[in-house]
Amino acid sequence: MNTKLTMTLLTATLLSAAMITPVLAATHKSGEMTCEDFLALNDVVQPKVVYWSAGLNQEGNPMDAVIDVDATDQLVPVLVTECQKTPKVSFWDKIKEHF
């Protein structure tokens, strides 16, 4: 992948995360989102929540992170399937299992 495309994707990801973070912060404290909450989000927002979550450390604090967009996009359907099995489980716990 060329550098310009990589930077464009990284910028788009960070901007998406920056736009979704206030929404999540207004509705959920870090770690309080359940799988049920995640499943209630539409297909466009779900990957953004996973990108946002990937930028947090194990304690839920923001960190400098390089996000593998391809791997994260592949993780979304896995999380959807797992969350459908256990909707009352903490979404943060599910994320930590995979990162």
Secondary structure as a PSIPRED ss2 file (coil, helix, strand):
# PSIPRED VFORMAT (PSIPRED V4.0)

   1 M C   1.000  0.000  0.000
   2 N C   1.000  0.000  0.000
   3 T H   0.000  1.000  0.000
   4 K H   0.000  1.000  0.000
   5 L H   0.000  1.000  0.000
   6 T H   0.000  1.000  0.000
   7 M H   0.000  1.000  0.000
   8 T H   0.000  1.000  0.000
   9 L H   0.000  1.000  0.000
  10 L H   0.000  1.000  0.000
  11 T H   0.000  1.000  0.000
  12 A H   0.000  1.000  0.000
  13 T H   0.000  1.000  0.000
  14 L H   0.000  1.000  0.000
  15 L H   0.000  1.000  0.000
  16 S H   0.000  1.000  0.000
  17 A H   0.000  1.000  0.000
  18 A H   0.000  1.000  0.000
  19 M H   0.000  1.000  0.000
  20 I H   0.000  1.000  0.000
  21 T H   0.000  1.000  0.000
  22 P H   0.000  1.000  0.000
  23 V H   0.000  1.000  0.000
  24 L H   0.000  1.000  0.000
  25 A H   0.000  1.000  0.000
  26 A H   0.000  1.000  0.000
  27 T H   0.000  1.000  0.000
  28 H C   1.000  0.000  0.000
  29 K C   1.000  0.000  0.000
  30 S C   1.000  0.000  0.000
  31 G C   1.000  0.000  0.000
  32 E C   1.000  0.000  0.000
  33 M C   1.000  0.000  0.000
  34 T E   0.000  0.000  1.000
  35 C H   0.000  1.000  0.000
  36 E H   0.000  1.000  0.000
  37 D H   0.000  1.000  0.000
  38 F H   0.000  1.000  0.000
  39 L H   0.000  1.000  0.000
  40 A H   0.000  1.000  0.000
  41 L C   1.000  0.000  0.000
  42 N C   1.000  0.000  0.000
  43 D C   1.000  0.000  0.000
  44 V C   1.000  0.000  0.000
  45 V H   0.000  1.000  0.000
  46 Q H   0.000  1.000  0.000
  47 P H   0.000  1.000  0.000
  48 K H   0.000  1.000  0.000
  49 V H   0.000  1.000  0.000
  50 V H   0.000  1.000  0.000
  51 Y H   0.000  1.000  0.000
  52 W H   0.000  1.000  0.000
  53 S H   0.000  1.000  0.000
  54 A H   0.000  1.000  0.000
  55 G C   1.000  0.000  0.000
  56 L E   0.000  0.000  1.000
  57 N C   1.000  0.000  0.000
  58 Q C   1.000  0.000  0.000
  59 E C   1.000  0.000  0.000
  60 G C   1.000  0.000  0.000
  61 N C   1.000  0.000  0.000
  62 P E   0.000  0.000  1.000
  63 M C   1.000  0.000  0.000
  64 D C   1.000  0.000  0.000
  65 A C   1.000  0.000  0.000
  66 V C   1.000  0.000  0.000
  67 I C   1.000  0.000  0.000
  68 D C   1.000  0.000  0.000
  69 V H   0.000  1.000  0.000
  70 D H   0.000  1.000  0.000
  71 A H   0.000  1.000  0.000
  72 T H   0.000  1.000  0.000
  73 D H   0.000  1.000  0.000
  74 Q H   0.000  1.000  0.000
  75 L H   0.000  1.000  0.000
  76 V H   0.000  1.000  0.000
  77 P H   0.000  1.000  0.000
  78 V H   0.000  1.000  0.000
  79 L H   0.000  1.000  0.000
  80 V H   0.000  1.000  0.000
  81 T H   0.000  1.000  0.000
  82 E H   0.000  1.000  0.000
  83 C H   0.000  1.000  0.000
  84 Q H   0.000  1.000  0.000
  85 K H   0.000  1.000  0.000
  86 T C   1.000  0.000  0.000
  87 P C   1.000  0.000  0.000
  88 K C   1.000  0.000  0.000
  89 V C   1.000  0.000  0.000
  90 S E   0.000  0.000  1.000
  91 F H   0.000  1.000  0.000
  92 W H   0.000  1.000  0.000
  93 D H   0.000  1.000  0.000
  94 K H   0.000  1.000  0.000
  95 I H   0.000  1.000  0.000
  96 K H   0.000  1.000  0.000
  97 E H   0.000  1.000  0.000
  98 H H   0.000  1.000  0.000
  99 F C   1.000  0.000  0.000
